[in-house]
């Protein structure tokens, strides 16, 4: 009976909503970091056990991207680590939203390092705010808070899976002057331009594939796939005149490192600013593929290119006894 109900629950919700169930958000408040992470790993494994079609799509996408450069053994290890990274993402989201705020602030002070911060400061010195181009990579959920805790004025465009998560994050954002722009309410482009005119940092994700409004008159290569290019970042930069900075938060095992680098908005070799941001993200993904977690949406976007990819026959889920623990 319990198994049947659990199976029905897993199949009726997407992974985000399944992991954001009320019990989970309540437990995050009290459990230590490593234990709450382990708990979400268990739930994530259960979700993909009952959603094998979704799991197989992710595995096929991983094989498409990494299969040519890795041996079968290395590919198996990479797939397991990638699923752990997916679970880490949702754990970090819940940790940020529901852990006592004083503990979150202390955690960031001890665990977050900055590299290339001068690039951001130089961008802000121009007086037009700054566009931070990031992606679904590493601990991206920590990026706005990491900046806000250091005193930067930040705005971020979000779409929330649950109203409870939205209310919690908005309330916390107000404590550090972090502006939350709900993508389901109003014109996001106008709101972003307004925030930039106020001197804020606006954070945008370059690989939000299901939001792309791409046209087939310009194509790019990303992780070995050919994509119709989305110009949203180029439009935002052109209309605001704001400088662009790449921002990616990597997990290091002992903490997190925010890497910042200026992105020239002038076209080089015919490449647009958004295209250059995607190239930076792709390079990072190739270096640390297990920290990117947009495999499902990417797989849906390139589904015609996956037709000849043979899905793995094994159950590629992480062994809990080894993989779901950090030294925190």
N, C-alpha and C positions, 0 to 999 in steps of 0.2 A: 504493500500500500504506500509506504513512504517513498520507495523507489519510483513508483508510478507517478506520484505527485511531484517529485523532484524532476523527473523527466519532462512532465508537462510544463513545469515552471521554466526549465532551461530552454525549452523550445518555443515558449510564448514570449520570452523577453530577449532582447539583444544582450550581448555581453556586458555593456555598460550599465544597463538597468538592472541586470541580474546581480552584478557585484555592488550596486548601490542600494540594495534592499535595506530596509530600516534597521534590521538586526546588525548588519555589517557596519553601517555608519555609527551605530551605538557602541559596538565593540572597539572600533578604532579609537574611541575616546580614552579607553582604559588600557588597552594592550600595549606592551613595549613594541618598538618599531619592528624588530626582527620577527616577533611573534605574530603581529598583525599581517606582516608581509607573507609569512608562511601560511596563515589562514586563508588569505586571498588566493594564494597559489593552489590550495586544495580546491577551493570553489571554482577557480578557472579550469582546472583539470576536469572537474565534473561537468562543467558547461560544454567543453569540447568533446567529452565522451559522448554526450547526447546530441551534439551538433556536428556530426562527422562530415557532412557536406561542406560546412563552413571551414572546418579544420583541413579538409582535403584541398580546398581552394587556396588556403594559406600555404600549405605544403607545396602545391604545384607552382605557386608564385615564387617561393623561395628557391625551388629547383630551377626555375627559369632564370633567375638572377644570378644564383651562385653555383649552379650545377656545372658550369663550364670551367670554373677555376678551382673547385674543391674536389677532393677524392670522395668516394661514397661515405667513408667513415667520417671525414671532416664535415660533410654535408649533414649527416645525422646529428652530429654534435651542434652544428649551427642551428638546425631546426629546433632542437630542444632549447637552446639558449634564447632563440627568438621568441618562443612562447613564454619563457620566463620574463623577457623584456616586456611583452604585452601585459602580463600580470602586474609587473612593476609599475607600469604607467597608471593603471587604475588604483593601485595601492597608494601611489604618490598623490593622486587626485583626492582620494578620500582622506589621507593623512593631512593634507593641507586644509581641507574643508572642516574636519571634525575633531582633530586633536586639539586639546586646550591651547589657546593662542600663545600663551607665554612659552609653552614647550616648543611650539613651532618656531618662534623667534629665536630661541636658544639653539635649536637644531640647525637653523640656517647659519647662525653665527659660527658654529663649530664645523659645519660640513661643507659650506659653499665657498669655492674659490673663484676669483675672476682672473681672466687672461685677456689682454688687449683692451682694457677699460678705457685707455686713452683715445681709442677710435670713437667710442661713444661720446666722450666728453668733447672731442673736437667737432663732432657732428652737431651736438647741442649748442656749441658756441656760435654757430651760424644764426641762431635765433629763430629757426623754423621747425623746432621739434626734431624728431628723428623717427624713421620707420625701421623697426627691427624685424628683419625677415628670418623666421625660424621654420621649423618643420616638426613633424611627428617623430621626434628623435630624442632619445635619452629622457631626462627628467624635465621635459618642456613645461609640465604643469607647475614646476617650481620657478620658472623664469620670471613671471610678473612679480611674485613675492620677493625674490632675490633682489630685484632692482628696487622695489618699493622700500624694503627694509634698509637699503643704503641711502634712502632719501630722494631717489629719482621720482619724478612725476610720470606715472605710467597710465596708459589706457589700453584695454584689450577687448577684442571682439570675441564673444563667446556664444555658443549654442549649448543649452543645458538639457540633459536627458531627464532630469527630475526637478520639480519646483523646490524640493527640500534642499538640493545641492545649490541651486541658484540663490535661495534666500541666505544660506549659510555663507557662501562666498561673497555675496554682495555686502553683507553685514561686516565681514572681516576686511573687505577691501576699503570700506569707509574709514576704518581705523588707521590706515596707512596712506590715505589720499590716492587710492588706486581706482581709476574710473573703469567700470564694467559696461561695455556696450553689448546689449542683448541683440543678437543677429535676427531674432524673430520679431523685433519691435523697431519699426522705422527704417530709415535709409542709412545703412552702415557706412557707405562711402562719405556721405555728408557729415555724419557723426565723427568719422575718423579725421576728416579734413579740419573740422572744428577743433578737435583735440590737438592736432598738430599746430594750429594757429595759436593755441594756448601755451605752446612750448612743451607739450607732453611727448612722451615716447609712445608710439602706437605699435603694437605687436601684431604681426600677421603671419599665418602659416602658409608657406609656398606650396605645400603638397596636400592641400585640402581638395582632393580630386573630385569629390561629389558636389563641390560648389563651383567648379570650373565652368566658365562660359567660353569654351574653346571654339576656334574657327579653323577650318582646314587649310587656310591660306598660309599658315606658318607652322611648321612641325619642328619638334626638338627630339633629342635622344635623352632618355632618363633611365638609368640602370638597365641598359640594353634593350629598352622598348622605345618605339616611336610613338610620340604623343602629339595631339593637336594642342597648340600652345594657348594658355590663358593669359590675358593681358591685364588682369586686375591690379597687380602690383605696379605695372608701368603707368596705368591711369592714375593711381593714387599718388605716385611720385611726381608725375607731370603736373597734376592739378594743384598739389600742395607746394611743390618746389623743395620738399624736405629731403635731406640726405638719407641714404639707406645704409644700414649696418647689418651684417649677418650675425645671428646670435644662436648658438647651439649649446645645450647643456648636456655634458657627457657624464655618465656614471663611472666612477673610478674604482669602486670596490671599497674605498675608505671614505668616500664622500662624493662630491659633485664639482665639476669645473665648468664655468660659463665662458665659452670662447667667443670673443667679439672681434669683428674685422670689418673695415670699411668696404663698401661696394660702390665703385664709381658708376654714376648714372649715365655717363657718356657711352655711346655705343662703341664697342671694341669688336672688330671683325664682324660687324653686323649683328652682334648679340645685344639683346635688350637687358635692362637691369633685372627683370624678373627671371630671365633665362640664366643670368650669371648667378643669381641666388640659388636657383635649382642646381646649378653645376657644383656650387660649394656644398650643398646638401648631399648631392650624389657622391661627391668625393668622401665626405664624412661617413656616408652609409657603406661605401666600399671598404673603408678602413675599419669600421665598427658596425657591421651589418646586424648584429644581434641587438643593437640599441634602437633600430628603426622599427616602428610598429604599425605602419600603414599598409601592411601586406594584403589585407583583405580588400580594401578599397582600391588599391593598386591592381590587384588581381582582377577585380570586376572591370576596371577601366581597360585593361589589356587582354580581356578574355579571348578575343580572336587569336591573339599571339600565343595563347596557352594551349591551343588545340592539339599540338603535337608533343606536349610535355607529358611524360608518363608519370602519373601520381605515385608517390611512394607507397609501398605495400605495408610498411611497418606503422605502428602506432607511435607517432613522434611526439610524445609528451614528456616533460621533464621529470626525472626521478626525485621525489620530494626529499628523500633522505640526504641528498647531496646539494641540490641546486637552490633551494628556497631559503637560504640563510645568508645574511651579511653580518659582518662583525660590528654591529652597532650595539 
